């Protein structure tokens, strides 16, 4: 005959499984996918992680545990059990949590502000079920070239991966300390690589020498990127594009400046290009599109409309 604690543990597991099932049903109805646990192996590969160090025993926030080493299919992001075969082990851990016995610390890897369980998945699941805010853990820190937020999503991880690949391409340590070149859209880092290559080419022509990659990156950042982003911040342009980054605005304004120069057949100062871009496409302006990037065709159509109105 089952004891009272076994019955309670079984009911708790059944309730957790039901919530996991309900989340999947709600996701199917709304079209919003249930966030899975992230795979540490995938994070390692995408972020080009190469080093690590042991950080000892710590109390870590359970809410910042977002992934797993090898068991990301067994639990969802809320650490609700997704598989029925987890019942026996889950119940034993639940009983231990409600007894004087307790259980040992879990083992995790830390990447940025996020944690990935190496050992102790059932303990995390049970503690979340009990509403515990934190858990003791032996922490090993993985050294990432890009920051990882505490509640990183799969989409954000893809962007972080592109950023890490960009940093790997230009060479470790070549970007200025404190530089933040994060984008909110995919595929933008290839454009930055092109900008750096072009800047390196013209520097070589001007100075009649081969410009080392590290020097080209530093001078592109100092001579091209920083002057424009200063304008973006000083003029408050970023506030007109919520959800976007200064790197987003850098590329869009550069492209807009090229377009304006071609249309007028003369070079348009970057300050003017920035002001005109903000005026035409910033949120709250006549041509506001929120945080969306207008296409070149939309820019042309807008100018045609203005020309027609003038006539």
PyMOL commands that set and color helices and strands:
alter all, ss='L'
color gray80, all
select helices_A, chain A and resi 4-30+40-47+62-64+84-97+121-130+154-170+189-207+213-234+238-240+246-264+270-281+296-310
alter helices_A, ss='H'
color red, helices_A
select strands_A, chain A and resi 38-39+51-61+65-68+106-111+114-119+134-143
alter strands_A, ss='S'
color yellow, strands_A
deselect
rebuild
show_as cartoon
